[in-house]
């Protein structure tokens, strides 16, 4: 097409009739191309490809007023731009990453100015803007030929945060994802405002987070902060304070600001202020190099070498200038520096670039002139005198100084992140396709953003490349410590890394004087185990320690709580443990004595019973009232037997036998003796009035009366069984002394002191009644009855039980209450049984075995004769010398 027939859409004012164009004028304040017309520099690098990526780089610095661009930027501009081209070559030659798909680029110069970058980025959205060509006509009347601009699916850049913020606002409108390689402003982490923005560099807020993690890893909870006045220092400290407040457990003792123009003695005052909270030895410092050095000088001057423990930001990093001549004061300082790596492949690539093999970079000739300080000849341009002419034979690094720019790694990672996202998208949308399929033509920006946020691969430096939900890359920092002792070369030593979380090697840390133990920077030292913190009001990191006492344990660091009733605190009171359960053991001294008495009693009782059975028909046995004697001996036997059930390990069966036998043995014994004494009393009382014997004095009647009395006890026990079945309990209150180490749970039957007394109460009533009758029958002569032996038995028994009561109830507060009461009860019962056995039956057994000649039948006398003899004996108040009174009585009884 000839020039007369050519026409351009850009020549018509109608190009701004669409809303994006109007919005553009409002945002930028100039029309597209206005600054471009002021500059003769090339505008972009364009490389064709199946999929096109955009690139934004500060190739030039900011120009003076009215001029968008200044001088060329070799490192931050050309190095980074070439890193993108290098990454593009690597990806396009990789058969495994985006196979059969070629990536193209459109790289623009931002000139380090946000408004200019915004104008340039219009190029990326041209294909998405609806153009109005209704009033555009060529001179020959034919419709205009408007070339279709390439569609940019994603943008790599920009560098400065202010530029990225401006560009991100526009790219968001057109859903074009953006990955920055150098923008670190925390504001860009706001996913609600910059949802299409991602970055492979960590935001500045991560540095403060890393420092908080370092402080907490060293166990510090009380630190001061120092900040140089200005955006860097104040923002850093603000971020540190905010993160530490959110994390909790870390308090700021003082936050001191270093003035821009410090007066003489200002740093001495700062050190003096820091010493007002001397426990806060840790000092977080966000300051420039000069301020750091002067703080160290002031600390040295105040003779505080080794006191302060500095944690420095990246402005300190691994620099030697701040610590020069202040090495002793700086010893132990922990500093942080963003993790970077030099990419060897890029060095080989870049140093091999020349004017002949790098024509695709439209700014490379300008770089060449600046790098080699020469001038390239241009047609129609006069050669400047005083500046040498470029030969084209110069070589980078050989004929000029070269050091890889620090962000090259991140540029390469950003390009690869976009490529990996496109690769994953292609695998999902175009399975089996050798190129871009219909589903990826065009690439949907919001979908691509999801793939970008999901990438996870090893970057150019071997570290993982990934993004969080806000599009931020993991923070990667090296942690250094300035060491003087035990190292071959005194200086900074890497002691850890921080990549979203801290990896610190405490064993590699050294402090003032070569000490390996981490010094403390705390307001209050940790409480001992079992002590709770009582906080100091208004200072959350300061507290007093109070011991949990008694049966309390440490529920949490601030609270003591009581252990459950069946538990006691651990020795360190950090928790509770089960209270040991004990019972009365057979080997216990409290059990040995009752068991010994019971065994002797059972043997003696058995001997009496066997003797009586063996000599059952002899006069003495018959005269003793055989039937009631066997009943009484059975009761005595049961009284001895209950000792074993009282000492045995409690169980349902044992508890049932305790209830049954505890009162039954005494009930049987005293029922039999009461029947005997009542019979004697009635006989002699009746004899005073009449010669007719009283009723119910026969052996059968006596047995019936005795069993009726016994049945009351048995009936009561079975009613008790029905109302409350026997069971065991563990009593944790009985042995609960002030010292929980001696606390014990007692396994016992469900018999309270009251129920025990109620169980014995009926027997006690029988015993008292029997004693009353024994007293009333005391005048009956021994020649005729057993009243006096029974009387002596009852008197002694009453004395035993009167002694039992104060002992039993007087030990209610003792920690060994159960053992004492069990022993007292069993011994008292054994003694009462022994008294009955000894008074009533041992003399008879003695006669039967050792004096059988006395075991003969006497002559029988009538009831009347017996009564008369008793009356005469009473009047004369003479004691009978006849040892066989029982025989006479029984014989006379039998004769009636």
CORUR-V479302 format. One record per run of one state. SS is the DSSP state (H for helix, E for strand, L for the rest). FROM is the first residue (numbers start at 1). LEN is the number of residues. If there is no record, write none. Layout:
# CORUR-V479302
SS;FROM;LEN / SS;FROM;LEN
This chain:
# CORUR-V479302
L;1;2 / H;3;3 / L;6;3 / H;9;3 / L;12;1 / H;13;4 / L;17;2 / H;19;10 / L;29;7 / H;36;3 / L;39;5 / E;44;4 / L;48;3 / E;51;7 / L;58;2 / E;60;3 / L;63;6 / E;69;4 / L;73;1 / H;74;19 / L;93;10 / E;103;7 / L;110;4 / H;114;7 / L;121;1 / H;122;7 / L;129;23 / E;152;5 / L;157;4 / H;161;13 / L;174;3 / E;177;4 / L;181;5 / H;186;4 / L;190;7 / E;197;3 / L;200;5 / H;205;13 / L;218;4 / E;222;7 / L;229;2 / H;231;17 / L;248;3 / E;251;8 / L;259;7 / H;266;12 / L;278;4 / E;282;5 / L;287;2 / H;289;13 / L;302;7 / E;309;4 / L;313;8 / H;321;3 / L;324;3 / H;327;4 / L;331;3 / E;334;5 / L;339;5 / H;344;8 / L;352;12 / H;364;9 / L;373;2 / E;375;1 / L;376;13 / E;389;1 / L;390;18 / H;408;22 / L;430;8 / H;438;3 / L;441;4 / H;445;10 / L;455;2 / E;457;2 / L;459;5 / E;464;2 / L;466;10 / E;476;8 / L;484;7 / E;491;9 / L;500;2 / E;502;3 / L;505;1 / H;506;3 / L;509;3 / H;512;3 / L;515;16 / E;531;6 / L;537;2 / E;539;9 / L;548;4 / E;552;5 / L;557;2 / E;559;4 / L;563;4 / E;567;3 / L;570;6 / E;576;3 / L;579;2 / E;581;2 / L;583;6 / H;589;26 / L;615;4 / H;619;5 / L;624;2 / H;626;22 / L;648;4 / H;652;38 / L;690;9 / H;699;25 / L;724;4 / E;728;8 / L;736;4 / H;740;3 / L;743;1 / E;744;6 / L;750;3 / H;753;24 / L;777;10 / H;787;24 / L;811;6 / H;817;34 / L;851;1 / H;852;3 / L;855;8 / H;863;14 / L;877;8 / H;885;11 / L;896;1
